[in-house]
Amino acid sequence: MKALKLLILTWVLLSCKKDAGIMPAELAGRWRMISRQVSENGIVQWKQIPESDTLYVFFSEHGEYVNSQGLLLPCGPTALKVNGEVREIDFHSAPLITPYLGLCADCPTWDLELQSTQLIIQKCSPDAKVKLIRE
């Protein structure tokens, strides 16, 4: 009986670890930043980003923060908290070689609020949210 309990426990633990890296399919692709959250005079609001200042964010199918060519960007997270569920990133992409690696802030987990065509990213601070739409 102990052997059966141990086998079931091992199976459950391995199953959880395997699922932890699975990212929602709708996360992968190109996202355009449309606004950022700002606090003015104690009031938190969304400020639109002018089209002339448009920024794009890309995620691989594995949840990696990549550039438009699919190369792993420096300073990306090692885990994503997608709609409240923490998922470890299963890295597959080749890294982008850049001299700016020393300028990264330590922010290993990004919080994501993901809907089908909208994404809100909060990196290291609750005051640093950006809103993106799928392109």
TIKOL-318476 format. One record per residue: chain; residue in one letter; x, y, z of N, C-alpha, C, O in turn. Coordinates in Angstrom, 3 decimals. Layout:
 unit code      n.X      n.Y      n.Z     ca.X     ca.Y     ca.Z      c.X      c.Y      c.Z      o.X      o.Y      o.Z
    A    A        X        Y        Z        X        Y        Z        X        Y        Z        X        Y        Z
...
***
This chain:
 unit code      n.X      n.Y      n.Z     ca.X     ca.Y     ca.Z      c.X      c.Y      c.Z      o.X      o.Y      o.Z
    A    M    0.824   -1.190    0.000    0.000    0.000    0.000    0.875    1.264    0.000    0.554    2.240   -0.678
    A    K    1.984    1.245    0.763    2.895    2.398    0.791    3.476    2.655   -0.599    3.613    3.802   -1.023
    A    A    3.812    1.584   -1.291    4.388    1.727   -2.632    3.385    2.387   -3.580    3.770    3.207   -4.413
    A    L    2.118    2.040   -3.461    1.078    2.626   -4.307    0.917    4.113   -3.992    0.796    4.928   -4.906
    A    K    0.914    4.471   -2.706    0.817    5.879   -2.313    2.010    6.676   -2.824    1.849    7.801   -3.297
    A    L    3.206    6.099   -2.731    4.410    6.757   -3.207    4.358    6.947   -4.727    4.747    7.996   -5.239
    A    L    3.884    5.944   -5.429    3.757    6.026   -6.883    2.770    7.121   -7.282    3.042    7.892   -8.203
    A    I    1.635    7.197   -6.606    0.631    8.223   -6.908    1.176    9.613   -6.590    0.985   10.542   -7.375
    A    L    1.845    9.769   -5.459    2.426   11.054   -5.082    3.473   11.495   -6.106    3.496   12.661   -6.499
    A    T    4.319   10.597   -6.532    5.334   10.910   -7.544    4.672   11.339   -8.849    5.095   12.315   -9.469
    A    W    3.644   10.620   -9.267    2.925   10.956  -10.499    2.305   12.346  -10.406    2.385   13.124  -11.357
    A    V    1.687   12.667   -9.264    1.064   13.984   -9.081    2.111   15.086   -9.128    1.901   16.101   -9.792
    A    L    3.226   14.911   -8.447    4.276   15.925   -8.438    4.864   16.132   -9.827    5.102   17.270  -10.228
    A    L    5.098   15.076  -10.551    5.636   15.210  -11.907    4.621   15.849  -12.843    4.995   16.625  -13.723
    A    S    3.372   15.541  -12.669    2.325   16.140  -13.504    2.229   17.633  -13.264    2.082   18.397  -14.217
    A    C    2.309   18.066  -12.022    2.240   19.494  -11.699    3.424   20.237  -12.293    3.255   21.320  -12.854
    A    K    4.605   19.679  -12.181    5.791   20.332  -12.717    5.679   20.482  -14.232    6.039   21.523  -14.781
    A    K    5.184   19.455  -14.902    5.059   19.500  -16.347    4.077   20.589  -16.770    4.350   21.322  -17.721
    A    D    2.943   20.709  -16.086    1.928   21.697  -16.427    2.372   23.113  -16.120    1.867   24.059  -16.724
    A    A    3.303   23.284  -15.197    3.710   24.623  -14.774    4.299   25.442  -15.913    4.216   26.670  -15.879
    A    G    4.891   24.807  -16.920    5.518   25.540  -18.010    4.619   25.762  -19.217    5.019   26.442  -20.161
    A    I    3.416   25.206  -19.205    2.525   25.354  -20.345    1.905   26.750  -20.324    1.271   27.154  -19.350
    A    M    2.105   27.469  -21.416    1.575   28.834  -21.519    0.290   28.828  -22.333    0.112   27.990  -23.217
    A    P   -0.602   29.760  -22.033   -1.807   29.874  -22.857   -1.416   30.210  -24.296   -0.561   31.067  -24.522
    A    A   -2.031   29.547  -25.256   -1.698   29.745  -26.671   -1.908   31.192  -27.102   -1.182   31.691  -27.962
    A    E   -2.888   31.869  -26.518   -3.186   33.244  -26.934   -2.122   34.249  -26.501   -2.173   35.402  -26.929
    A    L   -1.154   33.849  -25.664   -0.081   34.761  -25.263    0.948   34.947  -26.385    1.493   36.038  -26.554
    A    A    1.207   33.902  -27.134    2.253   33.954  -28.174    1.903   34.957  -29.261    0.756   35.056  -29.697
    A    G    2.923   35.699  -29.688    2.748   36.610  -30.803    3.142   38.039  -30.492    3.867   38.323  -29.538
    A    R    2.634   38.930  -31.338    2.988   40.354  -31.287    1.884   41.139  -30.587    0.697   40.985  -30.876
    A    W    2.320   41.990  -29.653    1.411   42.836  -28.883    1.862   44.287  -29.010    3.051   44.587  -28.901
    A    R    0.900   45.191  -29.244    1.211   46.619  -29.367    0.785   47.337  -28.091   -0.354   47.212  -27.641
    A    M    1.724   48.093  -27.516    1.439   48.845  -26.305    0.558   50.047  -26.662    0.894   50.835  -27.546
    A    I   -0.582   50.174  -25.956   -1.505   51.267  -26.252   -1.628   52.278  -25.113   -2.000   53.429  -25.344
    A    S   -1.319   51.857  -23.890   -1.390   52.801  -22.765   -0.553   52.287  -21.604   -0.175   51.118  -21.539
    A    R   -0.283   53.209  -20.696    0.446   52.844  -19.475   -0.259   53.484  -18.296   -0.900   54.528  -18.419
    A    Q   -0.126   52.842  -17.162   -0.775   53.356  -15.966    0.120   54.410  -15.325    1.314   54.188  -15.124
    A    V   -0.469   55.555  -15.007    0.276   56.638  -14.364   -0.498   57.116  -13.146   -1.713   56.943  -13.048
    A    S    0.225   57.713  -12.237   -0.393   58.298  -11.053   -0.105   59.790  -11.079    1.048   60.215  -11.010
    A    E   -1.174   60.585  -11.179   -1.036   62.033  -11.186   -1.867   62.602  -10.040   -3.082   62.415   -9.985
    A    N   -1.196   63.295   -9.130   -1.867   63.877   -7.967   -2.630   62.822   -7.169   -3.723   63.084   -6.665
    A    G   -2.052   61.643   -7.060   -2.669   60.574   -6.277   -3.774   59.822   -7.000   -4.375   58.912   -6.430
    A    I   -4.048   60.183   -8.234   -5.094   59.516   -9.009   -4.421   58.611  -10.048   -3.607   59.067  -10.851
    A    V   -4.775   57.326  -10.017   -4.211   56.363  -10.955   -5.128   56.291  -12.171   -6.339   56.107  -12.046
    A    Q   -4.528   56.440  -13.343   -5.303   56.384  -14.583   -4.447   55.837  -15.715   -3.225   55.745  -15.601
    A    W   -5.113   55.475  -16.813   -4.411   54.983  -17.992   -4.129   56.146  -18.919   -5.026   56.930  -19.227
    A    K   -2.881   56.264  -19.368   -2.483   57.321  -20.296   -2.191   56.682  -21.656   -1.361   55.778  -21.759
    A    Q   -2.873   57.154  -22.686   -2.684   56.621  -24.030   -1.265   56.893  -24.532   -0.676   57.931  -24.229
    A    I   -0.733   55.960  -25.294    0.588   56.119  -25.897    0.371   56.556  -27.344   -0.317   55.866  -28.097
    A    P    0.946   57.690  -27.743    0.771   58.147  -29.129    1.320   57.122  -30.123    2.303   56.435  -29.846
    A    E    0.668   57.033  -31.282    1.114   56.063  -32.293    2.561   56.279  -32.695    3.251   55.330  -33.066
    A    S    3.028   57.527  -32.623    4.425   57.805  -32.981    5.404   57.169  -31.999    6.575   56.981  -32.327
    A    D    4.935   56.839  -30.802    5.776   56.220  -29.776    5.457   54.732  -29.583    5.781   54.154  -28.546
    A    T    4.830   54.124  -30.573    4.386   52.736  -30.462    5.544   51.793  -30.157    6.606   51.858  -30.775
    A    L    5.307   50.917  -29.189    6.259   49.866  -28.834    5.565   48.523  -29.008    4.357   48.408  -28.804
    A    Y    6.331   47.514  -29.384    5.791   46.178  -29.552    6.481   45.217  -28.595    7.672   45.348  -28.312
    A    V    5.722   44.260  -28.106    6.224   43.222  -27.215    5.888   41.892  -27.876    4.799   41.721  -28.425
    A    F    6.819   40.958  -27.822    6.631   39.651  -28.432    6.852   38.562  -27.382    7.760   38.653  -26.556
    A    F    6.008   37.535  -27.430    6.171   36.356  -26.588    6.200   35.123  -27.491    5.436   35.024  -28.452
    A    S    7.091   34.190  -27.168    7.138   32.924  -27.907    6.028   32.021  -27.388    5.358   32.353  -26.410
    A    E    5.833   30.889  -28.038    4.814   29.934  -27.597    5.138   29.335  -26.232    4.270   28.745  -25.590
    A    H    6.390   29.486  -25.787    6.813   28.965  -24.484    6.747   30.034  -23.390    7.081   29.764  -22.236
    A    G    6.312   31.260  -23.755    6.218   32.344  -22.785    7.462   33.199  -22.695    7.547   34.078  -21.837
    A    E    8.427   32.958  -23.562    9.664   33.729  -23.530    9.424   35.142  -24.071    8.658   35.334  -25.014
    A    Y   10.088   36.121  -23.462   10.074   37.509  -23.917   11.122   37.600  -25.022   12.321   37.552  -24.748
    A    V   10.669   37.731  -26.280   11.569   37.678  -27.428   11.420   38.928  -28.299   10.495   39.721  -28.124
    A    N   12.357   39.081  -29.241   12.235   40.179  -30.211   11.448   39.684  -31.421   10.978   38.546  -31.431
    A    S   11.303   40.526  -32.437   10.495   40.171  -33.605   11.077   39.002  -34.403   10.358   38.372  -35.178
    A    Q   12.359   38.706  -34.226   12.984   37.567  -34.896   12.946   36.296  -34.035   13.430   35.247  -34.460
    A    G   12.380   36.387  -32.841   12.277   35.224  -31.969   13.480   34.984  -31.090   13.591   33.923  -30.476
    A    L   14.395   35.954  -31.014   15.568   35.808  -30.148   15.217   36.274  -28.733   14.538   37.285  -28.549
    A    L   15.683   35.533  -27.758   15.415   35.818  -26.354   16.016   37.159  -25.959   17.213   37.385  -26.141
    A    L   15.186   38.048  -25.417   15.669   39.361  -24.998   16.240   39.309  -23.589   15.761   38.538  -22.757
    A    P   17.260   40.119  -23.308   17.790   40.178  -21.949   16.771   40.856  -21.034   15.896   41.582  -21.505
    A    C   16.884   40.625  -19.768   16.045   41.262  -18.746   14.620   40.742  -18.727   13.753   41.353  -18.103
    A    G   14.364   39.652  -19.382   13.030   39.070  -19.349   12.822   38.259  -18.081   13.769   38.010  -17.336
    A    P   11.592   37.850  -17.838   11.287   37.079  -16.627   11.673   35.607  -16.770   11.944   35.123  -17.869
    A    T   11.693   34.913  -15.642   11.882   33.462  -15.649   10.557   32.755  -15.396   10.441   31.542  -15.567
    A    A    9.551   33.542  -14.984    8.206   32.996  -14.757    7.185   34.082  -15.072    7.472   35.277  -14.997
    A    L    5.987   33.632  -15.426    4.882   34.542  -15.687    3.713   34.151  -14.791    3.392   32.970  -14.662
    A    K    3.089   35.131  -14.183    1.881   34.896  -13.389    0.719   35.313  -14.289    0.363   36.489  -14.362
    A    V    0.135   34.329  -14.973   -0.909   34.583  -15.961   -2.274   34.409  -15.310   -2.654   33.310  -14.906
    A    N   -3.004   35.519  -15.216   -4.337   35.508  -14.594   -4.317   34.823  -13.228   -5.222   34.063  -12.884
    A    G   -3.265   35.109  -12.457   -3.157   34.595  -11.091   -2.442   33.270  -10.951   -2.186   32.840   -9.827
    A    E   -2.106   32.602  -12.048   -1.444   31.301  -11.989    0.011   31.416  -12.423    0.291   31.816  -13.553
    A    V    0.941   31.069  -11.533    2.373   31.166  -11.833    2.784   30.018  -12.737    2.482   28.854  -12.473
    A    R    3.484   30.376  -13.819    3.976   29.388  -14.787    5.450   29.668  -15.057    5.819   30.771  -15.459
    A    E    6.280   28.667  -14.835    7.708   28.782  -15.137    7.889   28.779  -16.647    7.191   28.058  -17.360
    A    I    8.825   29.586  -17.134    9.088   29.647  -18.566   10.033   28.514  -18.948   11.071   28.315  -18.317
    A    D    9.666   27.784  -19.977   10.480   26.696  -20.510   11.276   27.275  -21.678   10.761   27.377  -22.792
    A    F   12.528   27.654  -21.427   13.328   28.384  -22.417   13.763   27.481  -23.572   14.276   26.381  -23.368
    A    H   13.539   27.985  -24.803   13.924   27.282  -26.023   14.665   28.195  -26.998   15.437   27.705  -27.824
    A    S   14.450   29.504  -26.923   14.983   30.442  -27.909   16.449   30.763  -27.662   16.934   30.731  -26.531
    A    A   17.140   31.074  -28.754   18.532   31.505  -28.660   18.566   32.924  -28.083   17.699   33.738  -28.400
    A    P   19.551   33.224  -27.246   19.611   34.570  -26.659   20.118   35.611  -27.653   20.934   35.315  -28.526
    A    L   19.626   36.815  -27.502   20.111   37.950  -28.267   21.407   38.409  -27.607   21.435   38.625  -26.395
    A    I   22.462   38.560  -28.368   23.741   39.004  -27.824   23.738   40.532  -27.796   23.584   41.183  -28.829
    A    T   23.910   41.092  -26.600   23.866   42.541  -26.426   24.805   42.969  -25.302   25.001   42.216  -24.348
    A    P   25.387   44.158  -25.396   26.282   44.628  -24.336   25.535   45.213  -23.141   26.179   45.635  -22.181
    A    Y   24.205   45.256  -23.160   23.439   45.929  -22.116   22.949   45.017  -21.006   22.068   45.413  -20.243
    A    L   23.482   43.825  -20.887   23.017   42.877  -19.880   23.176   43.402  -18.458   22.386   43.036  -17.588
    A    G   24.156   44.234  -18.196   24.404   44.749  -16.855   23.372   45.767  -16.398   23.372   46.149  -15.228
    A    L   22.491   46.218  -17.290   21.511   47.240  -16.941   20.162   46.670  -16.528   19.210   47.430  -16.356
    A    C   20.053   45.370  -16.366   18.776   44.736  -16.046   18.402   44.912  -14.581   19.250   44.834  -13.692
    A    A   17.120   45.150  -14.350   16.583   45.155  -12.986   16.103   43.737  -12.692   15.583   43.058  -13.577
    A    D   16.276   43.299  -11.466   15.875   41.950  -11.091   14.357   41.893  -10.909   13.823   42.402   -9.923
    A    C   13.681   41.280  -11.852   12.231   41.123  -11.795   11.903   39.762  -12.413   11.504   39.690  -13.575
    A    P   12.070   38.687  -11.645   11.962   37.350  -12.210   10.550   36.912  -12.613   10.402   36.014  -13.443
    A    T    9.520   37.527  -12.044    8.156   37.136  -12.385    7.355   38.360  -12.811    7.305   39.361  -12.097
    A    W    6.737   38.269  -13.969    5.855   39.335  -14.445    4.414   38.892  -14.239    4.077   37.733  -14.481
    A    D    3.559   39.815  -13.791    2.133   39.548  -13.650    1.433   39.937  -14.944    1.588   41.057  -15.431
    A    L    0.662   39.003  -15.499   -0.059   39.248  -16.736   -1.556   39.046  -16.519   -1.984   38.056  -15.925
    A    E   -2.336   39.994  -17.006   -3.783   39.834  -17.080   -4.071   39.628  -18.559   -4.012   40.572  -19.347
    A    L   -4.383   38.395  -18.934   -4.512   38.030  -20.338   -5.961   37.761  -20.706   -6.636   36.935  -20.091
    A    Q   -6.420   38.478  -21.725   -7.700   38.198  -22.365   -7.369   37.875  -23.808   -6.201   37.948  -24.191
    A    S   -8.326   37.531  -24.605   -8.029   37.076  -25.965   -7.279   38.113  -26.797   -6.357   37.750  -27.527
    A    T   -7.648   39.393  -26.711   -6.993   40.414  -27.539   -6.370   41.539  -26.727   -5.901   42.523  -27.299
    A    Q   -6.357   41.412  -25.415   -5.788   42.450  -24.559   -4.890   41.819  -23.495   -5.180   40.749  -22.961
    A    L   -3.793   42.516  -23.204   -2.825   42.035  -22.231   -2.385   43.203  -21.359   -2.021   44.260  -21.875
    A    I   -2.416   43.022  -20.044   -1.875   44.013  -19.120   -0.679   43.369  -18.438   -0.784   42.284  -17.867
    A    I    0.459   44.051  -18.505    1.697   43.545  -17.915    2.094   44.435  -16.750    2.138   45.659  -16.876
    A    Q    2.380   43.811  -15.619    2.937   44.502  -14.462    4.275   43.844  -14.176    4.341   42.656  -13.858
    A    K    5.338   44.626  -14.292    6.664   44.042  -14.085    7.033   44.062  -12.608    6.514   43.245  -11.848
    A    C    7.886   44.940  -12.183    8.411   44.900  -10.822    7.580   45.661   -9.798    7.717   45.423   -8.598
    A    S    6.744   46.548  -10.236    6.030   47.418   -9.309    4.565   47.503   -9.702    4.243   47.482  -10.890
    A    P    3.669   47.598   -8.720    2.251   47.767   -9.055    1.988   49.087   -9.779    0.927   49.270  -10.376
    A    D    2.950   50.000   -9.726    2.805   51.295  -10.397    3.352   51.279  -11.817    3.400   52.321  -12.471
    A    A    3.764   50.116  -12.302    4.391   50.048  -13.632    3.609   49.097  -14.547    4.159   48.114  -15.044
    A    K    2.334   49.395  -14.762    1.513   48.562  -15.640    1.426   49.161  -17.027    1.383   50.380  -17.193
    A    V    1.401   48.278  -18.031    1.179   48.701  -19.412    0.076   47.844  -20.008   -0.076   46.673  -19.659
    A    K   -0.687   48.440  -20.909   -1.772   47.742  -21.585   -1.416   47.572  -23.054   -0.969   48.511  -23.714
    A    L   -1.624   46.355  -23.556   -1.289   46.034  -24.943   -2.476   45.374  -25.619   -3.349   44.810  -24.958
    A    I   -2.498   45.449  -26.953   -3.503   44.724  -27.718   -2.806   43.831  -28.728   -1.705   44.133  -29.188
    A    R   -3.458   42.735  -29.064   -2.893   41.775  -30.018   -2.869   42.404  -31.407   -3.817   43.079  -31.808
    A    E   -1.790   42.178  -32.129   -1.671   42.664  -33.518   -1.544   41.485  -34.442   -1.433   41.660  -35.655
***
